[in-house]
């Protein structure tokens, strides 16, 4: 008999398997709060022509809408695969309490989903990155940050 975590992970895995049948990528995720699934997500990158439509991000978007908050503290995510750098960043920004995953990033690499180049790029100095990156208009851009710093009624996140 499966425990609760295994049951939720099974749901994420089932989503990943079903998504392949309808033309999506092999990734699924569920977000759980207080022992109940509040959001589901599958990889819709090719379906929606949205490179950010990974299962975890889709689930985070759904959970945030359902709960009416960007802060998903008190929630747990179950992902059929170890989150990529973008999804991991989204999970941290959403303040999820815990991550469970099935497949590893190495398993994903073996089927053509290799995100190791992103980890490598993050470690490189900006001048050495593959995408040409240049800072311009810093003095103008910093005004927004100065305004934010001084804003008394801001909503921190």
Order of alpha helices (4+ residues) and beta strands (2+ residues): alpha-beta-beta-alpha-alpha-beta-alpha-beta-alpha-alpha-alpha
